[in-house]
């Protein structure tokens, strides 16, 4: 939505030839969308964390690694967990909101700037190396899809590289109620001083890299391919 509005603004002020967004505008669109994503994801991720820690406790109790201190099965399913939290402690759904917004707003901004810059760079590089006359429409489409795949994976890596510490603190606040009232920066400082950079702020980061590459490259490739197909259908059937 914000992208469309900025495109219309560019068209009104600079004409149709200058309709495309600048990198600053791309970043603004990403940051604005990050606000909505953060507000939406915080309750969902809180419920997810509660279900994950419950399952972990159930497994440990089953193998006898620790004596159960109470009922190990609080929630029958995810919906039961969500309803219980809403009825008893609704504010807890937004535990970790601050680090989630710090993750999503600048992170999404950086993500889309990285993606667009990488995609433009690869497309321009291909145009320089391959003359327009020798490249067909289908081959240029395949080439752009391949560039989208690469750029999506790169954007995913840069996203998590820059905001991973905020995600670490977010998870910590959602799993431990006694930490939910501490400020995000005090937790970051404590983890840094106690465990250092790698173990304190980037635990499990090595596993996040392949996930970021696969998920984001696939997501943006499918988005691009779907856009091409829908555009072709519009032209074919004059929609």
N, C-alpha and C positions, 0 to 999 in steps of 0.2 A: 504494500500500500504506500509506504513512504517513498519507495523507488519510483512508483508511477507519478506521485505528486511532484517529485523533483524533476522527473523527465518533462512533465507539463510546464513546470516553472522555467526550465531551460529553454523549452520550445517558445514560450511566450517572450522571453527576454533576449534570446540569442538566435531564434529561428530554428527550423526543422533540422538544419545541417549540424547544429550544436546540441542536439537532443540528448546525446549520450552523457552519462554521469561522469564527473571527475572522480579521482581517487578519494578526495576529501568527502564528496557526497556519498560515495559507496560506503565509506567508513561510518558516516552519520546514519545511513540506512541500517547498517549492521548493528550499530550501538543502540539505536531506537528499538529495533526488533529484539535486542537482548533484554530490554526491560520487561517486555511481555513474556519472553521465554523464561526469565528468572522467576517472575511471579507465578507462572504456571508450573514450573518444574519443582519449586521448593516443597510444596506439599506432597507431590508425587514421590520425590526422592526420599522424603522423610518416611513415608509409609514403606517404601522399598527397603530402607535401612532397617526398620523395625521387623519386617518379615525375614530379612537376611540374618539378623542377629538371633532371632527366635529359632530359625532353622539350625543355625550354628550351635546354639545351646542344646537343642534336641539331639543333635548328632553326638556332642560331647557327653551328654547324659547317657545315651544309648551304649556308647563304648566304655563307659565307666571312667572317663578321664577326670570327672569332677562330680561330687554328689549334688543332685539337684536341690537348690535352695528353696524351691517352690514349684508351682505348676509350670512345666516346661512348654505346654501348649496353651498359650493365651488366645491366639487367633486361629480360627478355622480356615480362613482364606484372606486374600487381600481386601476384599470388600468389607469383611467383618472387622479387620484391623482399622480401616478408614472410618467406619461408623463408630467404633469404640472411641477412637481419638476425638472425633467431632463431638461426641456426647459427653466425654469426660474432660479432656484438655484440648479444646480446639486451637488455642494459641500455639501449641507445640507443632502444629502443621507448618508453621513458619519459622521454626528453629533453623538457623543456618541461612536465613534470607540474605543477610549482608554479604557473606562470602559468595553466595550464589550469584548475586547481582554483580559483584566484582569479577566473577568468573565469566558471566554471560555478556555484560555490556561491553567492556573493553575487548573481551575474547572474540565476540562475534564481529566487532569492528575490525580487529586484526585479521580474522579469518577471511572475511570477504575482500579486504584490501589485498591480502596475499594471493587469494584465488584469482581476482581480476587482473592483478599485475602480472602474475605468472602466465595466465592465459593469453594476455595481450602480447607479452614478450615472446612466447612460443609461436603464436600465430604470425607475428611480424617477422620472426626469424625464418619461419617456413616460407613466407612470401619472398624474402630476399634470396633464399637458396633455390626456390623453384619458381620459374617464370609462370605468370598467369596463363599463358597460352598453352602450356604443357600440362596443366592440371584440370581435370574434369570436375564437374559439380559434385559427383559422388565421392571422388577421392579427397576433395577438400573437406567434405562433410566428415568423412572417416578420420581425416587428420585432425580436425577440430575436436572430435569426440575423444581422440587419443590424448590431445592436449588437455582436455577437460579432466580426464582420468588422472593425469600427472599432477595438474594444478590442484585438484581436489585433495589428493593425498598429501601434497606439500602443505596446503592450508590447514589440514587437520593436525599435522605434526606441529606447525608453528602455533596453532591455537592452544594445544595442550602444553607445549613448552613454556608459554608465557603465563598461563593461568593455573597450572597444576597445583601450586601451593594453596591457592584459594579453595580448590576442590578438596584438598586434604583437610583443611580446617573445617570446611562445610560438613564433611562426613563425620569428623570428630565431634562437632557440636550436635549433630543429629543422633549420634549413637550414645552420647554421654550427657545426661541432663545437667550434671553439675558444671559442665563446661558451656552450656548454652547461654549463660549470663555473662560470660567473659567476652571481652572485645576480641574481634578478629585479629587485630594487630598484636595484642598481648599473647595470643595463642601462637601466632607465627613466630614471634620473638622467642617464646619458650621452646618451641620445637627446634628452631635454629640453634639456640644455645645448648640445648640438651643433646640433640642427635646430629647436628650439622646439616649441610645442604641436602645431600643425597638421601639419607635415611630420615631426616626430619621433615623436609618439605617435598621431596619427590619419591616417597615410598611406592613401589610398584610401577614406576614410570616406564620401565623397560617393556612391560606387558601392554601398556597403553599405546605405545607407538604403532605396533602392527594393527591394533584395533582402529586407531585413528586413520591410518592409511587406507585400510580396506573399507571402512564404513563411509568415510567422507568421499573417497574417490568413486565408490559405487553410487552413493546418493546423488552426487552432482552429475555423474555420467547419465544416470537414468533420467534426471531432470532435464538435461540438455537433449537427450534423445527423444524424450516425450514432447518437448517443445518443438523439435524439428518435425516430428510426425504430425502434430496438431496443426502446425503452420502449413504443411503440405496438404492436409485435408481441407483447411480453410480455402486454400488457393484452388484445389481441385473441384470442390463443390460450391465455391463462391459463397462461403458462409459469412 
